[in-house]
Amino acid sequence: MKEIRISAKEIAELLYGSGDLTSDRIVNLRAQEGVEIHLYWQGRYAPTDQKEVFVKKRIVDGDFDLEVTGRIDGILLVDGEPVLEEIKSTHLELETIDETLTPAHLAQAKLYAYLYASEQNLKRLKIRLTYVLVKDRSFKTIEKLYTIKTLEHYFEKTIAEYLEWVKVVDAHEQARVKSIQGLKFPFPEYRYGQRELMASVYRTILDKEILYATAPTGIGKTIATVFPALKAINDNRQKIFYLTAKNDGKKIALSTVALLEESGLVHKTVEITNKDAMCLLKERDCDPENCKYANGYFKRIYKAIADVYSKDTLLTKEKIKAYGKEHRVCPFELSLDLSNYADIVVSDYNYAFDPRAHLIRYFEADDYSPILLIDEAHNLVSRSREMYSATISKKALEDLLELSKPLTPSPKNEIRKLLDLLAHYEAELTEVDFVKKEEVDEALLFHANKLLRKLDQVFVGEKKIPNKDKITLHYFEVVQFLKIAEFYNKEFVFILERSEEDMGASIKCLNAAEFILRTIKEHALSAVLFSATLEPIFYYKSLITQSAGRDVHFPSSFPQENLLLLVKDDVSTRYNDRAASIDQVVRTAEALVRGKKGNYIVFFPSYQYMTMVKDNWTMDKSECEIILQRRDMSFKEREDTIDMFSSDAATSQVGFFVMGGVFGESIDLIGDRLSGVLIVGVGLPMVSPINNVLRSHFDETFQSGFEYAYTYPGLNKVIQAVGRVIRTQTDRGVAILIDDRFASKRYFSLYPRHWSHLQIENDPDQLASMIELFWENEPYTRT
């Protein structure tokens, strides 16, 4: 028998909900106000009145054992008769309120009334809804008298409707369990190393542990993690969260689930993406006054969820947007509500790990046991630092000051106090652009809190606010800063920084591993972190989960013979040596391109270096076409650039790209779409004040500051760039690394195992001959 424990309030809000979408912070503020109003009103009770009266009732229906509970605000004795009172705080004018305004309020009271009346054997019971105006404590009461028969009929009708929904969800869960038991691997055979990866994932989830899996491209990581994760599910509270940093990762995950569906998987899968991508308006404005999809959201959401749940399985963002438009509900919020009933959630890392954006229902509450599959996990090092960093800037405050002119109560004084503080900080930046401090200025936090409280009064008290969307953006910058300040410890620094356009004060996280580990340990069943580039593994483990978890490494499924991997180590590409290196870089790149007509990429450490090589290029357009990356390329331009790498181009094409940028990873140029890459330099992050702060911090923490701040992140870019060449079993290509450091013992000790065939060649003629000979030979096929 399935046991369910739920409050009457939850049932009322699900079935009879009404009201508009508002931000979580406003909801929390109103909840806090509600507590204050309840305490105030209950403080007026007579000695014979009762507060917080607990009631419950058990209903057995077939295979379901349902316990409905409630906590009644007050049972009052009026003229010798009991009156059930529900207290509600409000900002609405009292004359506009009646029992039809918020149907869930009366529904909740009626359910409570039946529970109480049946326990006390009452024949009738009066309900009193008391609305108390927050600003002045004036009030309005709505009273209804019901017989026990009327209440019983209403209760039974409501519970029957709720149980119908529960049975729909339960039927799906039973069908899912059965389908997983019979689910077969959707391919006729396993790829090289794939079965071993699947076994490691399965054991890790059953053992409720953490696993790092280094699995080179071609092993089929997505299916090799999703399939065993499904097989490991043994509780309806468990959900799979497939977390990724990029849209391409989401697409692959969703297509993998679609493939499993074709093989018999019964599932509900929801894609969660950012609000802007989901918005149905031309410009996002979440104010219910301006957005019809936020206005009245809770009145329509239950029917929307029930409709979607009955019709669809693989809920991509496009499908969710279509349902949102049909049911006139916000698609982003719909995706979150649908996730309650999903088996698989596909989303960005931040919905699990970012303290400002994570899904509280999964990563603070204990109602679910998420199974985390973390794709391209090498990205989590930098992304997690960003999640726990925040800034208050002068420009944003000046903008907020201008926008705040019509606001009541006015926050101008609080904004000016913060601007005065930033002016004081700016005096420290007259001769430098960057100052590091060990502690956050308490005065900044004090005045930021005062500003937030004043803006809270504006948002809660005013319905129509000019430029509300712009003000809201600045409001949440302050919210985020104060939220991050709560986590401040030895892994953070307080930074004052100036640029040409702005200056600000920032809390910078240097290592977020303790927070990532805490999320996994306290709120997840298990976590599997996987990527083709997790070398050196100790670096990633220490900066993601404080070295917790075991690690496994799987060999590449691609024949080494299909990648000619060369190092030219007689060139220095260090900043001061770049001008002298141009000729050799050009000659090496042209030798690569002349080896075979095809598409190539040259990865540079900077735009400036890239321009220097471009200006000295000697091959004309009849031999090759150069495709140049620009700093300000739009998403469409980036997509168009990738599309230019077609296998049927009239001449060779050479992409001049910056290493570590948008073209450095997560692009699949299969077969003849990419014949080779040239990596210019070791990919070190730019020397900067914040990177030097990281270096000092990691010197203290790991005694390896330069490696942690520069070497290891740079090497990851190099490995990712080389990984663009071989994407399938039949791909062939050439990768050349130029820099004397590539031949050093330090770097050789860090290279992936499938680079063991790397060769050093400095003679230009010999290098050209090796490339030509490589293309003359037949492709190698693993047997």
C-alpha positions in Angstrom: 0.0 0.0 0.0 1.3 3.4 -0.9 1.4 5.9 2.0 0.9 9.6 1.3 1.0 12.3 3.9 -0.1 15.8 2.7 -1.6 18.9 4.2 -5.0 20.2 3.4 -3.4 23.5 2.4 -1.3 21.8 -0.3 -4.3 20.0 -1.7 -6.3 23.3 -1.7 -3.5 25.2 -3.5 -3.1 22.5 -6.1 -6.7 22.1 -7.0 -8.1 25.5 -6.2 -5.1 27.7 -6.6 -5.2 31.3 -7.8 -3.0 34.3 -7.9 0.0 35.7 -9.8 3.6 34.7 -10.1 5.9 36.8 -8.0 9.6 36.4 -7.2 10.7 33.9 -4.6 12.0 36.7 -2.4 8.7 38.6 -2.5 6.9 35.3 -1.6 9.3 34.8 1.3 8.8 38.4 2.5 5.0 38.0 2.4 5.4 34.7 4.3 7.4 36.6 6.9 4.7 39.3 7.0 2.1 36.5 7.3 3.8 35.1 10.4 3.9 38.6 12.0 0.2 39.2 11.2 -0.7 35.8 12.6 1.1 36.5 15.8 -0.5 39.9 16.1 -4.0 38.7 15.5 -3.7 35.6 17.7 -2.4 37.9 20.4 -5.9 39.3 20.6 -7.5 36.0 21.3 -9.5 35.4 24.5 -8.3 32.8 27.0 -11.1 30.5 25.8 -9.8 30.6 22.2 -7.4 28.0 20.9 -4.4 28.6 18.6 -2.7 26.4 16.0 -5.1 23.4 16.4 -3.8 20.3 14.7 -6.2 18.0 12.9 -5.8 14.9 10.7 -7.8 12.2 9.0 -6.7 8.9 7.3 -8.4 7.8 4.1 -7.8 4.3 2.6 -8.7 4.1 -1.1 -7.6 0.9 -2.8 -3.8 0.8 -2.7 -3.5 4.3 -1.3 -3.2 5.1 2.4 -3.7 8.9 2.6 -3.3 11.0 5.7 -4.5 14.6 5.4 -3.3 17.0 8.0 -3.9 20.6 8.9 -3.0 23.3 11.5 -6.0 25.6 12.1 -5.1 29.2 13.0 -7.8 29.5 15.6 -10.9 27.9 17.1 -12.8 30.7 18.8 -15.7 30.4 21.2 -18.4 32.9 20.1 -21.8 32.9 21.9 -21.0 29.3 23.1 -20.4 28.0 19.5 -17.0 27.2 18.0 -15.8 29.3 15.0 -12.9 28.2 12.8 -10.7 31.1 11.9 -8.2 31.3 9.1 -6.0 34.5 9.2 -4.6 35.9 5.9 -2.3 39.0 5.6 -3.0 41.2 2.6 -1.8 44.4 0.8 -5.1 44.7 -1.2 -7.7 47.2 -0.3 -10.2 45.4 2.0 -13.3 46.4 0.0 -11.9 44.5 -3.0 -11.8 41.2 -1.1 -14.4 38.5 -1.1 -14.5 34.7 -1.0 -14.1 34.4 -4.8 -10.8 36.4 -4.9 -8.6 33.6 -3.7 -10.6 30.4 -3.9 -7.8 28.3 -2.2 -8.3 30.3 1.0 -11.9 29.2 1.4 -11.1 25.7 0.1 -8.4 25.3 2.8 -10.8 26.5 5.5 -13.5 24.1 4.4 -11.2 21.1 4.4 -10.0 22.1 7.9 -13.6 22.6 9.0 -14.5 19.0 8.0 -11.5 17.6 9.7 -12.3 19.5 12.9 -16.0 19.0 12.8 -15.7 15.2 12.3 -13.2 14.9 15.1 -15.5 16.9 17.5 -18.8 15.3 16.2 -20.2 18.7 15.3 -23.3 19.0 13.2 -22.4 22.4 11.8 -19.4 24.8 12.0 -18.9 28.4 11.2 -15.8 29.4 9.1 -14.3 32.9 9.5 -11.8 34.2 6.9 -10.0 37.2 8.5 -8.0 39.4 6.1 -5.6 41.8 7.9 -4.2 44.7 6.0 -0.4 44.8 6.5 0.1 48.6 6.5 -2.3 49.5 9.3 -3.7 46.3 10.8 -7.3 47.1 9.7 -9.3 43.9 8.8 -12.2 42.3 7.1 -14.0 39.1 8.0 -15.9 36.8 5.8 -18.1 34.2 7.6 -19.8 31.1 6.3 -21.9 28.5 8.1 -21.8 24.9 6.9 -23.4 21.7 8.0 -21.3 18.6 8.5 -23.0 17.0 5.5 -22.0 19.9 3.2 -18.5 19.8 4.5 -18.3 16.0 4.2 -19.5 16.2 0.6 -16.9 18.9 -0.3 -14.1 17.0 1.5 -14.9 13.7 -0.3 -15.2 15.4 -3.7 -11.9 17.2 -3.2 -10.0 14.1 -2.0 -11.4 12.1 -4.8 -10.1 14.6 -7.3 -6.7 14.7 -5.6 -6.5 10.9 -5.6 -7.4 10.8 -9.3 -4.3 12.8 -9.9 -2.2 10.7 -7.5 -3.4 7.6 -9.3 -2.3 9.0 -12.7 1.2 9.7 -11.3 1.4 6.4 -9.6 0.3 4.5 -12.8 3.2 6.3 -14.6 5.6 5.4 -11.9 4.7 1.7 -12.0 4.9 1.7 -15.7 8.3 3.4 -15.5 9.6 0.8 -13.0 8.4 -2.0 -15.2 9.9 -0.5 -18.4 13.3 0.0 -16.7 13.4 -3.6 -15.5 12.9 -4.8 -19.1 15.0 -2.0 -20.8 17.8 -3.3 -23.1 20.9 -1.4 -24.2 19.8 0.4 -27.4 22.8 -0.6 -29.5 23.8 -4.1 -30.8 27.2 -3.9 -29.2 29.1 -1.8 -26.6 31.8 0.6 -27.6 35.4 0.2 -26.4 35.4 0.7 -22.6 31.6 1.5 -22.5 30.5 -1.5 -20.5 33.2 -0.8 -17.9 32.1 2.8 -17.5 28.4 1.7 -17.2 29.3 -0.8 -14.4 31.3 1.9 -12.5 28.3 4.3 -12.7 25.8 1.7 -11.6 27.9 0.6 -8.6 28.6 4.3 -7.6 24.8 5.1 -7.5 23.9 2.0 -5.6 26.7 2.8 -3.1 25.6 6.4 -2.8 29.1 7.6 -3.7 30.9 10.1 -5.9 32.6 9.0 -9.1 35.0 10.9 -11.5 35.2 9.3 -14.9 37.7 10.4 -17.5 36.3 8.9 -20.7 37.7 10.2 -24.0 35.5 11.2 -26.9 33.9 8.2 -28.6 33.2 6.1 -25.7 29.5 7.2 -25.6 29.5 8.9 -22.2 25.9 10.1 -22.3 24.2 6.7 -22.8 26.9 5.1 -20.6 25.8 7.3 -17.7 22.0 7.7 -18.3 21.3 3.9 -18.9 22.9 2.6 -15.7 21.5 5.5 -13.7 18.0 4.4 -14.8 18.8 0.8 -13.9 19.9 2.0 -10.4 16.7 3.8 -9.5 14.8 1.9 -6.8 12.7 4.6 -5.1 10.1 7.0 -6.5 11.9 9.8 -4.7 14.9 9.4 -6.9 15.3 11.6 -10.0 18.1 11.8 -12.5 19.5 15.3 -13.0 21.6 15.5 -16.1 23.7 18.7 -15.6 25.7 20.3 -18.3 27.4 23.6 -19.1 26.3 24.0 -22.7 23.2 23.7 -24.9 24.9 21.0 -27.0 25.2 18.8 -23.9 21.4 19.2 -23.3 20.6 18.3 -26.9 22.7 15.1 -26.7 21.1 14.1 -23.4 17.6 14.7 -24.7 18.3 12.7 -27.9 19.7 9.9 -25.7 16.5 9.8 -23.7 14.5 9.7 -27.0 16.6 6.7 -28.1 15.8 4.9 -24.9 12.1 5.7 -25.3 12.2 4.0 -28.7 13.7 1.0 -26.9 10.8 0.9 -24.4 11.6 3.3 -21.6 8.5 4.9 -20.0 9.5 8.3 -18.6 8.8 11.9 -18.1 11.8 14.1 -19.0 11.9 17.9 -18.5 14.4 20.3 -20.0 15.0 23.4 -17.8 16.7 26.4 -19.3 17.0 30.1 -18.4 14.0 32.5 -18.2 15.0 34.6 -21.1 15.1 31.6 -23.5 11.7 30.5 -22.3 9.9 33.8 -22.3 7.0 34.3 -24.7 7.2 38.1 -24.6 9.3 40.2 -26.9 11.2 41.5 -23.9 11.0 39.7 -20.6 9.0 41.5 -18.0 7.8 39.2 -15.1 5.5 41.8 -13.6 2.0 40.3 -13.5 0.6 43.7 -14.6 2.5 43.4 -17.8 2.8 39.6 -18.4 -0.4 37.6 -19.0 1.5 34.4 -18.4 2.4 35.5 -14.9 -1.0 37.1 -14.2 -3.3 34.4 -12.7 -0.7 31.7 -13.1 -1.8 29.6 -10.1 -5.4 29.5 -11.3 -4.4 27.7 -14.5 -1.3 25.8 -13.6 -2.9 22.5 -12.3 -4.9 22.0 -15.5 -1.8 22.8 -17.6 0.3 20.2 -15.7 -2.4 17.6 -15.9 -2.7 18.2 -19.7 1.0 18.1 -20.3 1.4 15.0 -18.1 -1.3 13.1 -20.0 0.0 13.9 -23.5 3.8 14.1 -23.5 7.0 12.4 -22.3 10.0 14.3 -23.6 9.4 17.9 -22.7 11.9 20.0 -24.5 12.0 23.8 -24.0 10.2 24.2 -27.4 7.3 21.9 -26.3 7.1 23.5 -22.9 6.9 27.0 -24.5 4.1 25.7 -26.8 2.1 24.4 -23.7 2.8 27.6 -21.9 1.3 29.6 -24.7 -1.7 27.3 -25.0 -2.5 27.4 -21.2 -1.4 31.0 -20.7 1.2 30.1 -18.1 4.8 31.1 -17.8 6.8 28.4 -19.6 9.8 28.7 -17.3 7.7 28.3 -14.2 5.8 25.5 -15.9 9.1 23.7 -16.5 9.9 23.9 -12.8 6.4 22.7 -11.8 6.6 19.8 -14.3 9.9 18.8 -12.9 8.1 17.7 -9.7 6.6 14.8 -11.7 9.6 14.1 -14.0 12.0 11.2 -13.8 14.8 12.9 -15.6 15.6 16.7 -15.5 18.1 18.1 -18.0 19.5 21.5 -17.0 22.5 23.7 -16.5 24.8 23.2 -13.5 23.4 26.3 -11.7 20.0 24.7 -11.0 21.8 22.3 -8.7 24.7 24.2 -7.4 24.2 28.0 -7.6 22.9 29.2 -4.2 21.1 32.0 -6.0 19.4 29.8 -8.7 19.3 26.2 -7.4 16.0 24.5 -7.2 15.1 24.7 -3.5 12.6 21.8 -3.8 15.4 19.5 -4.7 18.6 21.0 -3.2 17.4 22.3 0.2 14.3 20.2 1.0 14.5 16.5 1.6 11.5 15.3 -0.5 13.7 13.9 -3.3 16.9 12.0 -3.8 18.6 13.5 -6.9 21.1 11.4 -8.9 23.5 13.8 -10.4 25.1 13.1 -13.8 27.5 16.0 -14.4 28.6 16.3 -18.0 31.8 18.1 -19.1 32.7 18.2 -15.4 36.0 20.1 -16.1 33.8 23.2 -16.5 32.6 23.0 -13.0 35.8 24.4 -11.5 35.4 27.9 -13.0 31.6 27.8 -13.1 31.4 27.0 -9.3 33.6 30.0 -8.5 31.3 32.2 -10.5 28.3 30.9 -8.7 29.7 32.0 -5.4 31.0 35.4 -6.5 29.1 38.7 -6.7 29.7 42.4 -7.3 28.2 45.8 -6.4 29.1 48.3 -9.0 29.1 52.1 -9.1 27.4 52.2 -12.5 24.6 50.0 -11.4 24.0 52.1 -8.3 24.0 55.3 -10.3 21.4 53.7 -12.7 19.3 52.6 -9.7 19.5 56.1 -8.2 18.0 57.6 -11.4 15.3 54.9 -11.6 14.3 55.3 -8.0 13.0 58.9 -8.2 9.3 58.0 -8.3 9.6 55.2 -5.7 7.8 55.3 -2.3 9.3 54.9 0.2 12.3 56.4 -1.5 15.6 54.3 -1.4 17.7 57.3 -2.5 19.4 57.8 0.8 20.5 54.2 1.0 21.8 54.2 -2.5 23.8 57.4 -1.9 25.3 55.8 1.2 26.5 53.0 -0.9 27.9 55.3 -3.6 29.7 57.3 -0.9 31.4 54.0 0.2 32.4 53.2 -3.4 33.8 56.7 -3.7 35.9 56.0 -0.6 37.1 52.7 -2.2 37.8 54.5 -5.4 40.3 56.7 -3.6 42.3 53.5 -2.9 42.4 52.9 -6.7 44.1 56.1 -7.8 47.4 54.4 -8.6 46.3 50.8 -9.0 43.2 49.2 -10.6 43.0 46.3 -8.2 43.1 46.0 -4.4 42.7 42.7 -2.5 41.3 42.6 1.1 40.9 39.7 3.4 37.4 40.6 4.8 34.3 42.1 3.4 33.6 45.7 4.6 30.9 45.5 7.2 29.7 49.0 6.3 29.0 47.8 2.8 26.9 44.9 4.0 25.1 47.2 6.5 24.1 49.7 3.9 23.3 47.1 1.3 20.9 45.4 3.8 19.3 48.8 4.4 18.8 49.3 0.7 17.3 45.9 0.3 14.8 46.4 3.1 13.7 49.7 1.6 13.3 48.1 -1.8 11.4 45.2 -0.2 8.9 47.8 1.1 8.6 49.2 -2.4 8.0 45.9 -4.0 5.6 44.5 -1.4 3.7 47.7 -0.9 3.4 49.1 -4.5 1.5 47.4 -7.3 2.5 49.6 -10.2 6.2 50.6 -10.2 7.7 52.5 -13.1 10.6 50.7 -14.8 10.0 47.7 -12.5 11.9 45.2 -14.7 15.1 47.4 -14.6 14.8 48.1 -10.9 14.3 44.4 -10.3 17.6 43.6 -12.1 19.5 45.9 -9.7 17.6 44.7 -6.8 18.7 41.1 -7.4 22.3 42.2 -7.8 22.1 43.4 -4.2 20.3 40.3 -3.1 23.0 38.1 -4.7 25.8 40.1 -3.1 24.3 39.7 0.4 23.6 36.1 -0.2 27.2 35.3 -1.2 28.5 37.3 1.7 26.8 34.7 4.0 29.2 32.0 2.7 32.4 34.2 3.1 35.3 32.2 4.6 39.0 31.6 3.9 38.2 30.5 0.4 37.0 34.0 -0.6 38.6 37.5 -1.0 37.1 40.9 -1.1 38.2 42.9 -4.2 38.1 46.5 -5.1 38.5 46.9 -8.9 38.4 49.6 -11.5 38.0 49.4 -15.3 37.8 52.0 -17.9 34.0 52.2 -17.7 33.2 51.3 -14.1 34.4 50.4 -10.6 33.0 48.1 -8.0 33.4 45.9 -4.9 33.4 42.2 -5.4 33.3 39.0 -3.3 35.4 36.5 -5.3 35.3 32.8 -4.5 38.6 31.1 -5.1 37.5 27.6 -4.4 33.9 26.5 -4.2 34.6 22.8 -3.5 33.2 22.7 0.0 29.8 24.0 -1.2 29.6 21.6 -4.2 30.5 18.7 -1.9 28.0 19.8 0.7 25.2 19.9 -1.9 26.1 16.4 -3.1 26.5 14.9 0.4 23.4 16.5 2.0 20.9 16.7 -0.9 21.9 14.1 -3.5 21.9 10.3 -3.6 25.0 10.1 -5.7 27.1 12.1 -8.2 28.9 11.0 -11.4 31.3 13.6 -12.9 32.5 12.8 -16.3 34.5 14.4 -19.1 37.1 13.6 -21.8 39.5 16.0 -20.0 40.0 15.5 -16.3 43.8 15.6 -16.3 45.3 15.8 -13.8 42.5 14.2 -11.9 43.7 15.4 -8.5 43.3 19.0 -9.6 39.7 18.6 -10.5 38.8 16.5 -7.5 40.4 19.0 -5.1 38.6 21.9 -6.7 35.2 20.3 -7.1 34.6 17.9 -4.1 37.6 18.5 -1.8 39.1 15.3 -3.2 36.1 13.2 -2.1 35.1 10.4 -4.5 36.9 7.7 -6.4 38.1 8.1 -10.0 38.3 5.8 -13.0 40.0 6.3 -16.3 39.0 4.7 -19.6 41.2 4.4 -22.7 40.3 6.1 -25.9 38.1 4.1 -28.3 39.8 5.6 -31.3 43.0 4.1 -32.9 46.0 6.3 -32.1 47.2 5.8 -35.6 44.4 8.0 -36.9 45.8 11.1 -35.2 49.3 12.4 -36.1 50.3 14.2 -32.9 53.4 16.4 -33.2 55.2 18.9 -31.0 57.5 21.6 -32.3 59.5 22.6 -29.3 62.1 25.0 -30.7 59.7 28.0 -30.5 58.7 30.1 -27.5 55.3 31.7 -27.6 55.6 33.5 -24.3 54.4 37.1 -24.5 57.8 38.7 -24.9 58.8 36.2 -27.6 55.7 36.3 -29.8 57.0 38.8 -32.4 60.1 36.6 -33.0 57.9 33.4 -33.3 55.6 34.6 -36.1 57.6 33.3 -39.0 57.8 29.7 -37.6 54.1 29.7 -36.6 53.2 30.8 -40.2 55.5 28.1 -41.8 54.2 25.4 -39.5 50.5 26.3 -40.1 51.1 26.5 -43.9 52.8 23.1 -43.8 49.7 21.7 -42.0 47.3 23.2 -44.6 49.4 22.1 -47.6 49.4 18.5 -46.5 45.9 17.9 -47.8 43.0 20.0 -49.0 40.6 20.3 -46.0 39.5 22.4 -43.1 41.9 23.4 -40.3 41.9 25.5 -37.1 44.8 27.4 -35.6 44.2 28.2 -31.9 46.0 31.2 -30.5 46.5 32.5 -27.0 45.2 36.0 -27.9 43.5 38.1 -30.6 46.6 40.2 -30.9 48.8 37.2 -31.6 46.2 35.9 -34.1 46.3 39.2 -36.0 50.1 39.2 -36.1 50.0 35.7 -37.8 47.2 36.7 -40.1 49.2 39.8 -41.3 52.2 37.6 -42.2 50.2 34.8 -43.9 51.6 33.9 -47.4 49.1 31.5 -48.9 46.7 33.2 -51.2 42.9 32.7 -51.5 43.3 30.2 -54.3 45.0 27.9 -51.8 43.0 28.6 -48.7 40.3 30.9 -47.1 40.9 32.3 -43.6 37.9 32.4 -41.3 38.7 34.9 -38.5 37.1 34.9 -35.1 36.0 38.3 -33.8 35.6 39.4 -30.2 31.9 40.5 -30.6 30.5 37.6 -32.6 26.8 37.0 -32.1 25.4 33.5 -31.5 24.1 33.4 -35.1 27.6 34.4 -36.4 29.2 31.7 -34.4 26.8 29.1 -35.8 27.4 30.4 -39.3 31.2 30.1 -38.8 30.9 26.5 -37.8 28.6 25.8 -40.8 31.4 27.1 -43.1 33.5 24.1 -42.2 31.8 22.0 -44.8 33.6 19.1 -46.5 32.8 20.3 -50.0 34.5 23.7 -49.9 36.3 24.7 -53.1 39.6 25.4 -51.2 41.1 24.6 -47.8 39.6 26.7 -45.0 41.6 27.8 -42.0 39.9 29.0 -38.8 41.9 31.5 -36.8 40.4 31.1 -33.3 41.3 32.0 -29.7 42.0 29.0 -27.5 39.5 28.4 -24.8 36.8 30.4 -26.5 33.5 29.3 -28.0 35.3 27.2 -30.8 37.6 25.4 -28.4 35.2 22.8 -27.2 31.8 21.2 -27.6 31.8 21.5 -31.4 31.6 18.3 -33.5 33.3 18.6 -36.8 33.1 15.0 -38.0 34.9 13.4 -40.9 36.3 15.8 -43.5 34.9 18.8 -41.7 38.1 19.1 -39.8 41.5 17.7 -40.9 43.8 19.2 -38.4 44.6 21.8 -35.7 47.6 23.8 -34.7 47.9 24.8 -31.0 50.0 27.9 -30.6 51.1 28.1 -26.9 50.2 26.2 -23.8 46.9 27.9 -23.2 47.8 29.6 -20.0 45.1 32.0 -18.7 46.0 35.6 -19.0 48.2 36.9 -16.3 45.9 39.1 -14.2 45.5 40.3 -10.7 42.7 37.9 -9.9 44.7 34.9 -11.4 47.6 35.9 -9.3 45.4 36.0 -6.2 44.4 32.4 -7.2 48.1 31.6 -7.5 48.9 32.8 -4.0 45.8 31.1 -2.5 46.7 27.8 -4.1 50.3 28.1 -3.0 49.1 28.3 0.5 46.5 25.5 0.1 48.2 23.0 -2.2 51.8 24.3 -2.5 51.2 24.4 -6.3 50.0 27.9 -7.0 51.2 28.4 -10.5 50.1 24.9 -11.6 46.5 25.3 -10.1 46.1 28.9 -11.4 47.7 28.6 -14.8 49.2 25.3 -15.9 46.3 22.9 -15.3 43.5 25.2 -16.7 45.7 26.0 -19.7 46.4 22.3 -20.4 42.7 21.6 -20.4 42.2 24.1 -23.2 44.9 22.4 -25.2 43.4 18.9 -24.7 40.0 20.2 -25.6 41.3 21.8 -28.8 43.1 18.7 -29.9 39.9 16.7 -29.1 38.2 18.6 -32.0 40.1 16.5 -34.6 39.0 13.0 -33.9 35.3 12.6 -33.2 34.4 9.1 -34.6 36.1 5.8 -35.3 36.8 6.7 -38.9 38.1 10.3 -38.4 41.7 11.1 -39.2 43.7 14.2 -38.6 46.8 16.0 -37.6 47.4 18.0 -34.4 50.6 20.1 -33.9 51.6 21.8 -30.6 54.0 24.7 -30.8 55.9 25.8 -27.7 59.1 24.6 -26.0 57.1 23.9 -22.8 55.2 21.1 -24.5 58.3 19.0 -24.5 59.1 19.6 -20.8 58.9 16.8 -18.2 56.2 18.8 -16.4 53.9 18.6 -19.4 54.7 15.1 -20.5 53.7 13.9 -17.0 50.2 15.5 -17.5 49.3 14.4 -21.0 46.4 12.0 -21.5 47.3 8.3 -21.9 46.1 8.2 -25.5 48.8 10.8 -26.3 51.6 8.3 -25.7 52.4 8.3 -29.5 53.3 12.0 -29.5 56.4 12.9 -31.5 58.8 15.9 -31.4 59.8 17.3 -34.8 61.4 20.7 -35.3 62.8 20.4 -38.9 60.2 22.2 -41.1 60.9 20.0 -44.2 60.7 16.8 -42.1 57.5 18.0 -40.4 55.9 18.7 -43.8 56.9 15.2 -45.1 55.4 13.5 -42.0 52.1 15.2 -42.7 52.1 14.3 -46.3 53.0 10.7 -45.5 50.3 10.5 -42.9 47.6 11.4 -45.5 49.1 9.0 -48.1 48.6 6.1 -45.7 45.4 4.2 -45.4 43.1 4.8 -42.4 43.6 2.5 -39.5 40.6 0.6 -38.2 40.5 -1.1 -34.8 39.5 -4.7 -35.0 
